Amino acid sequence: MLAMTSCVSRDAAYDVAATLYHNGLEKKAERLSESAAEDFNAALDIINKNVAEDDVEMLRLRGLVLDNLGAMYWKHNLMEEALKCHQDAVTDFSKTGDDENKVYAIRNCGRAAASCGQLEEAKKYYEETIELSRTIANQILEHSTYIDLARDYHLEKGEYKTAIQMLLTALDMRRSDNDAERDNDVDICNMTLGVLYYYTKDYGLARKHLNDALRSERAGLKMSCYQTLYAIEYKLGNMRQAIDYQKLFTQNMMQMESEHRSDNMQRIKADYDLKAQKNEIMIKQKVRNLKMFSIAAATVIVMLVLLIVINRKLAQNRLETEQFRLQMERNQKRISELVREKEDLVNKNEQLSNLKQNVSDKEASMINMISANNKILNTAKALAKHTTAETLNFTLTENDWEDFVKLTDLAFSDFTIRLTELYPKMTKWDVRICCLAKHQFQNSVISILLDTQTDSFYKRKKRIKQLKMNDDERSFEEIIKDI
């Protein structure tokens, strides 16, 4: 009886944990990362209370929960916590012999380790992923991991030739796949090859791969391509081509406006042409009718009356014809004016674009100059590189914080004004935390700047989101990014 009760209790616990896991997956798909993390953590708590070392089914579920929870931590820049979750997932999948899920967990370990700056550890994880992918014949994962290894390790280490060779291998393997045309890995691979060939000054191959990558529909990837193409043409002194790449960010909008104006003008001209054709047909028809009427009228006694009528009709037609001719001349003149207006508008748009670029360059230069002297920004960068006694030896005054908030408004177009208009309950320190998040500093760095623990900072962000941001469904970082 006791054994039966224990079995039922374990099965019930498994069902609840599995339900929470699937709820977390659904919320993850809906980008509700914080709610998803809560469900994953709740499932993990139940599993840990009921799991046994020989319970393969429960261990496998825990591995899946841990791997997905790690992804949520990674999304919120909690890299060390993410790495620990993925490592524990690998352990559980190893115990259950689940190589299919184990290989993905190992790859995730590599990504988390790379994000933590542990490049050598990341390399080991990626190499293990490639080896296991071959064992289970998962060619798609093998291709993707080649790209990860080239980007996260060899590119970061400055080993450009090795990275290029690895990406070319991955690209050749993807081309042999029937789904290669629909695979984003091909576009990422081409974009990264373009950047690497730019670093090695092989500009011809760089252009080729960057142009291949531009077939992607992903805006972020296309921006990277245009940026590198601009740098290539700038270095080669092809300033016109460089400016063209710079203009591609706004060209689509200008082209749509130009096409819209052109369509309107074509419609106006077509309307005029159609009216002209109709009038010409009507005139011909009237003349034909008049001729027939004149021939018929020649046989009747009232020839004189008919001739008077015909003369009047002809005079009226001549008047209408003259009015039509004058109207056509006015229409042609208006069309010429519209063409000139279009050309003037295009020239003004080009001048405005150049002026905006000059202003943008000056603003960027000013922001960079101010940023170089901002104490909080420099302290955060130093902490992000190395956390040492020297970098930890800092003191921040009210003036330092005020300067940092002003710099944030300058860099992100009055960010704090928009923030406090949306969320008027924000305190002075809430605004400072939001400014730090806007600069995308790591949670660990922000915690040090605020002189608090990372756990406490995470809870503080959650309180701000719940109490000051109307408990928005998005994550704290997504809210800040969208403001």
C-alpha positions as CSV (number, residue, x, y, z in Angstrom):
1,M,0.0,0.0,0.0
2,L,2.9,2.4,0.9
3,A,4.7,1.6,-2.4
4,M,1.5,2.3,-4.4
5,T,1.0,5.6,-2.6
6,S,4.6,6.6,-3.4
7,C,4.2,5.7,-7.0
8,V,1.0,7.7,-7.4
9,S,2.7,10.7,-5.7
10,R,5.6,10.5,-8.1
11,D,3.3,10.2,-11.2
12,A,1.2,13.1,-10.0
13,A,4.4,15.2,-9.4
14,Y,5.7,14.3,-12.9
15,D,2.3,15.3,-14.5
16,V,2.3,18.7,-12.7
17,A,6.0,19.4,-13.6
18,A,5.4,18.4,-17.3
19,T,2.4,20.7,-17.4
20,L,4.4,23.6,-16.0
21,Y,7.2,22.8,-18.5
22,H,4.8,22.9,-21.5
23,N,3.2,26.1,-20.2
24,G,6.7,27.6,-20.0
25,L,7.4,26.6,-23.6
26,E,4.2,28.3,-24.8
27,K,5.1,31.5,-22.9
28,K,8.6,31.3,-24.3
29,A,7.2,31.1,-27.8
30,E,5.0,34.2,-27.0
31,R,8.2,36.1,-25.8
32,L,6.9,36.1,-22.2
33,S,10.4,35.2,-20.9
34,E,9.9,36.1,-17.2
35,S,6.6,34.2,-16.9
36,A,8.3,31.3,-18.8
37,A,11.2,31.3,-16.3
38,E,8.8,31.2,-13.4
39,D,7.0,28.1,-14.8
40,F,10.4,26.4,-15.5
41,N,11.6,27.2,-12.0
42,A,8.4,25.8,-10.5
43,A,8.7,22.6,-12.5
44,L,12.3,22.3,-11.5
45,D,11.4,22.6,-7.8
46,I,8.8,19.8,-8.1
47,I,11.2,17.6,-10.0
48,N,14.1,18.0,-7.5
49,K,11.7,17.0,-4.6
50,N,10.6,13.8,-6.4
51,V,13.4,12.7,-8.7
52,A,15.5,9.5,-8.1
53,E,18.8,8.6,-9.7
54,D,17.3,5.8,-11.7
55,D,14.2,7.7,-12.8
56,V,15.1,8.1,-16.5
57,E,11.8,9.8,-17.4
58,M,12.0,12.4,-14.6
59,L,15.7,13.0,-15.2
60,R,15.1,13.6,-18.9
61,L,12.3,16.1,-18.0
62,R,14.6,17.9,-15.7
63,G,17.2,18.2,-18.4
64,L,14.7,19.8,-20.8
65,V,13.5,22.2,-18.1
66,L,17.1,23.2,-17.2
67,D,18.1,23.7,-20.8
68,N,15.1,26.0,-21.5
69,L,15.6,27.8,-18.1
70,G,19.2,28.5,-19.2
71,A,17.9,30.1,-22.4
72,M,15.7,32.4,-20.3
73,Y,18.7,33.4,-18.1
74,W,20.8,34.0,-21.2
75,K,18.1,36.2,-22.7
76,H,18.3,38.4,-19.5
77,N,22.1,38.5,-19.6
78,L,22.5,36.2,-16.5
79,M,25.2,34.4,-18.3
80,E,26.8,32.5,-15.4
81,E,23.4,31.2,-14.3
82,A,22.6,30.2,-17.8
83,L,25.9,28.3,-18.2
84,K,25.2,26.4,-14.9
85,C,21.7,25.4,-16.1
86,H,23.0,24.1,-19.5
87,Q,25.8,22.2,-17.7
88,D,23.3,20.5,-15.4
89,A,21.1,19.7,-18.4
90,V,24.1,18.0,-20.1
91,T,24.6,15.9,-16.9
92,D,20.9,14.7,-16.8
93,F,20.8,13.9,-20.6
94,S,24.1,11.9,-20.1
95,K,22.4,9.8,-17.3
96,T,19.4,9.1,-19.5
97,G,21.5,8.4,-22.7
98,D,19.5,11.1,-24.6
99,D,22.2,12.1,-27.1
100,E,19.6,14.1,-29.2
101,N,19.0,16.6,-26.5
102,K,22.4,16.4,-25.0
103,V,24.1,17.7,-28.1
104,Y,21.9,20.8,-28.1
105,A,22.6,21.4,-24.4
106,I,26.4,21.2,-25.0
107,R,26.1,23.7,-27.9
108,N,24.1,26.0,-25.5
109,C,27.0,25.6,-23.0
110,G,29.3,26.9,-25.7
111,R,27.2,29.9,-26.4
112,A,26.8,30.8,-22.7
113,A,30.6,30.3,-22.0
114,A,31.4,32.6,-25.0
115,S,29.0,35.2,-23.6
116,C,30.9,34.9,-20.2
117,G,34.2,35.5,-22.0
118,Q,35.4,31.9,-21.4
119,L,36.6,31.5,-25.0
120,E,38.7,28.3,-24.4
121,E,35.8,26.6,-22.6
122,A,33.4,27.7,-25.4
123,K,35.8,26.1,-28.0
124,K,35.8,22.8,-26.1
125,Y,32.0,22.8,-25.9
126,Y,31.6,23.6,-29.6
127,E,34.2,20.9,-30.7
128,E,32.3,18.3,-28.5
129,T,29.0,19.4,-30.2
130,I,30.5,18.9,-33.7
131,E,31.8,15.4,-32.7
132,L,28.5,14.3,-31.2
133,S,26.5,15.8,-34.1
134,R,28.5,13.5,-36.5
135,T,27.8,10.5,-34.3
136,I,24.0,11.0,-34.3
137,A,24.1,12.3,-38.0
138,N,22.6,15.7,-37.2
139,Q,24.2,17.6,-40.1
140,I,22.2,20.8,-39.6
141,L,23.5,21.2,-36.0
142,E,27.0,20.4,-37.2
143,H,26.8,23.3,-39.8
144,S,25.4,25.7,-37.2
145,T,28.1,24.9,-34.7
146,Y,30.9,25.4,-37.2
147,I,29.5,29.0,-37.6
148,D,29.3,29.4,-33.8
149,L,32.9,28.3,-33.4
150,A,34.2,30.5,-36.1
151,R,32.3,33.6,-34.9
152,D,32.6,33.1,-31.1
153,Y,36.1,31.8,-30.9
154,H,38.3,32.2,-34.0
155,L,37.0,35.6,-34.9
156,E,37.3,36.9,-31.3
157,K,40.9,35.5,-31.1
158,G,41.8,37.2,-34.4
159,E,42.4,33.9,-36.1
160,Y,40.7,35.1,-39.3
161,K,42.1,32.5,-41.7
162,T,41.0,29.6,-39.5
163,A,37.6,31.3,-39.1
164,I,37.3,31.7,-42.9
165,Q,38.1,28.1,-43.6
166,M,35.6,26.9,-41.0
167,L,32.8,29.1,-42.4
168,L,33.6,28.0,-46.0
169,T,33.3,24.4,-44.8
170,A,30.0,25.1,-43.2
171,L,28.8,27.0,-46.3
172,D,29.7,24.1,-48.6
173,M,27.8,21.7,-46.3
174,R,24.7,23.9,-46.2
175,R,24.7,24.2,-50.0
176,S,24.4,20.4,-50.2
177,D,21.2,20.6,-48.1
178,N,17.9,20.8,-50.0
179,D,16.7,23.4,-47.5
180,A,19.8,25.7,-47.9
181,E,17.8,28.4,-49.7
182,R,15.5,28.8,-46.7
183,D,18.2,28.5,-44.0
184,N,19.3,31.7,-42.2
185,D,22.6,30.0,-41.4
186,V,23.6,30.5,-45.0
187,D,23.0,34.3,-44.8
188,I,24.8,34.5,-41.4
189,C,27.7,32.6,-42.8
190,N,28.0,34.8,-45.9
191,M,27.8,38.0,-43.8
192,T,30.5,36.8,-41.4
193,L,32.7,35.7,-44.3
194,G,32.3,39.2,-45.8
195,V,33.4,40.8,-42.5
196,L,36.4,38.4,-42.2
197,Y,37.5,39.0,-45.8
198,Y,37.3,42.8,-45.0
199,Y,39.6,42.3,-42.0
200,T,42.0,40.4,-44.2
201,K,41.7,43.1,-46.9
202,D,40.4,40.7,-49.6
203,Y,37.7,43.2,-50.6
204,G,36.6,41.3,-53.7
205,L,35.6,38.2,-51.8
206,A,34.2,40.4,-49.0
207,R,31.9,42.1,-51.5
208,K,30.8,38.8,-53.0
209,H,29.7,37.2,-49.7
210,L,28.1,40.4,-48.4
211,N,26.0,40.7,-51.5
212,D,25.0,37.0,-51.2
213,A,24.0,37.7,-47.6
214,L,21.8,40.7,-48.7
215,R,19.3,38.2,-50.0
216,S,18.2,37.8,-46.4
217,E,15.0,39.4,-45.1
218,R,16.5,40.1,-41.7
219,A,17.0,43.9,-41.2
220,G,19.8,43.5,-38.6
221,L,21.9,41.2,-40.9
222,K,21.4,43.6,-43.8
223,M,22.5,46.5,-41.7
224,S,25.8,44.7,-40.9
225,C,26.3,44.0,-44.6
226,Y,25.7,47.6,-45.6
227,Q,28.0,48.8,-42.8
228,T,30.9,46.6,-44.0
229,L,30.3,47.4,-47.7
230,Y,30.4,51.1,-46.8
231,A,33.7,50.6,-44.9
232,I,35.2,48.7,-48.0
233,E,34.3,51.5,-50.4
234,Y,35.5,54.2,-48.0
235,K,38.9,52.5,-47.7
236,L,39.2,52.1,-51.4
237,G,38.3,55.8,-51.9
238,N,35.0,55.0,-53.8
239,M,33.2,57.7,-51.9
240,R,30.2,57.8,-54.3
241,Q,29.6,54.0,-53.8
242,A,30.1,54.4,-50.0
243,I,27.5,57.2,-49.9
244,D,25.1,54.9,-51.9
245,Y,25.4,52.2,-49.3
246,Q,24.9,54.8,-46.6
247,K,21.7,56.0,-48.3
248,L,20.3,52.5,-48.5
249,F,18.9,52.8,-45.1
250,T,16.4,55.5,-46.3
251,Q,16.3,54.8,-50.0
252,N,13.3,52.5,-49.8
253,M,11.2,55.2,-48.2
254,M,12.3,57.8,-50.7
255,Q,11.7,55.4,-53.6
256,M,8.2,54.7,-52.4
257,E,7.4,58.4,-52.2
258,S,9.0,59.0,-55.7
259,E,7.0,56.1,-57.2
260,H,3.8,57.4,-55.6
261,R,4.4,60.8,-57.1
262,S,5.3,59.3,-60.4
263,D,2.1,57.2,-60.4
264,N,0.0,60.3,-59.7
265,M,1.5,62.1,-62.6
266,Q,1.0,59.2,-64.9
267,R,-2.6,59.0,-63.8
268,I,-3.1,62.7,-64.5
269,K,-1.5,62.4,-68.0
270,A,-3.5,59.2,-68.7
271,D,-6.7,61.0,-67.8
272,Y,-5.8,63.9,-70.1
273,D,-5.0,61.5,-72.9
274,L,-8.2,59.7,-72.5
275,K,-10.2,62.9,-72.6
276,A,-8.4,64.0,-75.7
277,Q,-9.1,60.7,-77.4
278,K,-12.8,60.9,-76.5
279,N,-13.1,64.5,-77.7
280,E,-11.3,63.7,-80.9
281,I,-13.7,60.8,-81.5
282,M,-16.7,63.0,-80.7
283,I,-15.4,65.7,-83.1
284,K,-14.9,63.2,-85.9
285,Q,-18.4,61.8,-85.2
286,K,-20.0,65.2,-85.3
287,V,-18.2,66.2,-88.5
288,R,-19.3,62.9,-90.1
289,N,-22.9,63.5,-89.0
290,L,-22.8,67.0,-90.3
291,K,-21.5,65.8,-93.7
292,M,-24.3,63.2,-94.0
293,F,-26.9,65.8,-92.8
294,S,-25.6,68.2,-95.5
295,I,-25.9,65.7,-98.2
296,A,-29.4,64.8,-97.1
297,A,-30.3,68.5,-96.7
298,A,-29.2,69.2,-100.3
299,T,-32.3,67.3,-101.6
300,V,-34.8,69.4,-99.6
301,I,-36.3,72.7,-100.2
302,V,-35.1,74.2,-96.9
303,M,-31.5,74.1,-98.0
304,L,-30.8,77.6,-96.8
305,V,-32.1,76.8,-93.3
306,L,-30.0,73.7,-93.2
307,L,-26.9,75.5,-94.3
308,I,-27.4,78.1,-91.6
309,V,-27.7,75.3,-89.0
310,I,-24.7,73.6,-90.4
311,N,-22.6,76.8,-90.3
312,R,-23.7,77.4,-86.7
313,K,-22.7,73.8,-85.8
314,L,-19.4,74.1,-87.6
315,A,-18.7,77.4,-85.7
316,Q,-19.6,75.7,-82.5
317,N,-17.3,72.8,-83.3
318,R,-14.5,75.2,-84.2
319,L,-15.0,77.0,-80.9
320,E,-15.0,73.7,-78.9
321,T,-11.9,72.6,-80.9
322,E,-10.1,75.8,-80.0
323,Q,-11.1,75.5,-76.4
324,F,-9.9,71.9,-76.3
325,R,-6.6,72.9,-77.9
326,L,-6.1,75.6,-75.3
327,Q,-7.0,73.2,-72.5
328,M,-4.4,70.6,-73.9
329,E,-1.8,73.3,-73.9
330,R,-2.6,74.2,-70.3
331,N,-2.5,70.5,-69.4
332,Q,0.9,70.0,-71.1
333,K,2.2,73.1,-69.2
334,R,1.0,71.7,-65.9
335,I,2.6,68.3,-66.6
336,S,5.9,70.1,-67.3
337,E,5.6,72.0,-64.0
338,L,4.9,68.8,-62.1
339,V,8.0,67.2,-63.7
340,R,10.1,70.1,-62.6
341,E,8.5,70.0,-59.1
342,K,9.4,66.3,-58.9
343,E,13.0,67.0,-59.9
344,D,13.3,69.9,-57.4
345,L,11.8,67.6,-54.7
346,V,14.3,64.9,-55.4
347,N,17.2,67.3,-55.3
348,K,15.9,68.8,-52.0
349,N,15.5,65.3,-50.5
350,E,19.1,64.5,-51.5
351,Q,20.3,67.8,-49.9
352,L,18.2,67.1,-46.8
353,S,19.7,63.6,-46.5
354,N,23.2,64.9,-46.8
355,L,22.4,67.6,-44.2
356,K,20.9,65.0,-41.8
357,Q,24.0,62.8,-42.2
358,N,26.3,65.8,-41.4
359,V,24.3,66.6,-38.4
360,S,24.2,63.0,-37.3
361,D,28.0,62.7,-37.7
362,K,28.5,65.8,-35.6
363,E,26.1,64.6,-32.9
364,A,27.8,61.2,-32.9
365,S,31.2,62.9,-32.5
366,M,30.0,65.1,-29.7
367,I,28.4,62.1,-27.9
368,N,31.6,60.1,-28.2
369,M,33.6,63.0,-26.8
370,I,31.3,63.4,-23.9
371,S,31.1,59.6,-23.3
372,A,34.9,59.5,-23.2
373,N,34.8,61.7,-20.1
374,N,31.8,60.3,-18.3
375,K,32.9,58.6,-15.1
376,I,30.0,56.1,-14.8
377,L,30.3,55.0,-18.4
378,N,34.1,54.5,-18.1
379,T,33.7,52.7,-14.8
380,A,31.1,50.3,-16.3
381,K,33.3,49.6,-19.3
382,A,36.3,48.9,-17.0
383,L,34.1,46.5,-14.9
384,A,32.8,44.7,-18.0
385,K,36.4,44.0,-19.1
386,H,38.0,43.1,-15.7
387,T,36.6,43.0,-12.2
388,T,39.7,43.8,-10.1
389,A,40.5,45.7,-7.0
390,E,41.6,48.6,-9.2
391,T,38.3,48.7,-11.2
392,L,36.3,48.3,-8.0
393,N,37.9,51.3,-6.4
394,F,35.5,54.0,-7.4
395,T,33.2,56.5,-5.8
396,L,30.1,58.0,-7.6
397,T,28.7,61.4,-6.7
398,E,25.3,62.9,-7.4
399,N,27.0,65.0,-10.0
400,D,28.4,61.8,-11.7
401,W,24.9,60.4,-11.9
402,E,23.4,63.6,-13.2
403,D,26.1,63.7,-15.9
404,F,25.3,60.1,-16.8
405,V,21.6,60.7,-17.1
406,K,22.2,63.8,-19.3
407,L,24.6,61.7,-21.5
408,T,21.8,59.0,-21.8
409,D,19.3,61.6,-22.9
410,L,21.8,63.0,-25.4
411,A,22.7,59.5,-26.8
412,F,19.1,58.2,-26.9
413,S,17.0,61.3,-27.8
414,D,15.6,62.4,-24.4
415,F,15.2,58.9,-23.2
416,T,14.4,59.9,-19.5
417,I,11.7,62.4,-20.6
418,R,9.9,59.7,-22.6
419,L,10.4,57.2,-19.8
420,T,8.9,59.4,-17.1
421,E,6.0,60.5,-19.4
422,L,5.1,56.8,-19.8
423,Y,5.7,55.8,-16.2
424,P,5.3,58.9,-13.9
425,K,5.8,56.8,-10.7
426,M,9.5,56.5,-11.5
427,T,11.9,57.7,-8.7
428,K,15.3,59.2,-9.3
429,W,17.1,55.9,-8.7
430,D,14.5,54.0,-10.9
431,V,15.4,56.4,-13.7
432,R,19.1,55.8,-13.2
433,I,18.6,52.0,-13.3
434,C,16.7,52.4,-16.5
435,C,19.5,54.5,-18.0
436,L,22.0,51.8,-17.1
437,A,19.8,49.2,-18.8
438,K,19.4,51.4,-21.8
439,H,23.2,51.3,-22.3
440,Q,22.9,47.4,-22.2
441,F,25.4,46.9,-19.4
442,Q,25.6,43.4,-17.9
443,N,23.5,42.8,-14.8
444,S,26.7,42.0,-12.9
445,V,28.2,45.4,-13.8
446,I,25.0,47.3,-12.9
447,S,24.9,45.5,-9.6
448,I,28.4,46.7,-8.8
449,L,27.6,50.3,-9.8
450,L,24.6,50.2,-7.5
451,D,26.5,48.5,-4.7
452,T,24.1,45.5,-4.5
453,Q,24.0,41.8,-5.2
454,T,23.0,40.6,-8.7
455,D,20.0,38.7,-7.1
456,S,18.8,41.8,-5.4
457,F,19.2,43.8,-8.6
458,Y,17.1,41.2,-10.5
459,K,14.4,41.5,-7.9
460,R,14.6,45.3,-8.0
461,K,14.1,45.3,-11.8
462,K,11.1,43.0,-11.2
463,R,9.6,45.4,-8.7
464,I,10.1,48.4,-11.0
465,K,8.4,46.5,-13.8
466,Q,5.4,45.4,-11.6
467,L,4.9,48.6,-9.6
468,K,6.1,51.3,-11.9
469,M,5.6,49.9,-15.4
470,N,2.0,48.7,-15.0
471,D,3.3,45.1,-14.9
472,D,3.9,45.1,-18.7
473,E,4.0,41.5,-20.2
474,R,7.3,42.2,-21.9
475,S,10.6,41.7,-20.1
476,F,12.3,44.7,-18.4
477,E,15.0,44.9,-21.1
478,E,12.4,44.7,-23.9
479,I,10.4,47.6,-22.3
480,I,13.6,49.8,-22.0
481,K,14.7,48.9,-25.5
482,D,11.3,49.9,-27.0
483,I,11.2,53.4,-25.3
